[in-house]
């Protein structure tokens, strides 16, 4: 008599996990640039090869020992993907978001990656770039904001 109850509870638990999967994906809207590669191989390879952004974690890792936690969080805002928005948390937990990736400019990609619908991913605008490439950072760090700075 106990076995059918266990089987029912197990089935209910598995069903609950399966039904919860979409909301779990909604809670983590970022998928990481590697998820973009199968459909956007050319753009992915060009970005990885030519963009300094694709290797931005190296700068953070180099500077991290010299920074306060608050300063480090300031670095995360521009040098990782989705910090504070459901993407990067820390390198140990979310290494797939530890560089500037596709979703930094195009927005969270979980829905687009799952459905393949182009309308479910953003198109960067100058305002997108200005989140990091703004007047105060240009003066502070001496870089020039370029719309096509090795992206694709």
Secondary structure by P-SEA (a helix, b strand, c coil): caaaaaaaaaaaaaaaaaaaaaaaaaacccccccccccccaaaaaaaacccccccaaaaaaaacccccaaaaaaaaccccccccccccccccccccccccccccccccccccccccccccbbbbccccccccccaaaaaacccccccccccc
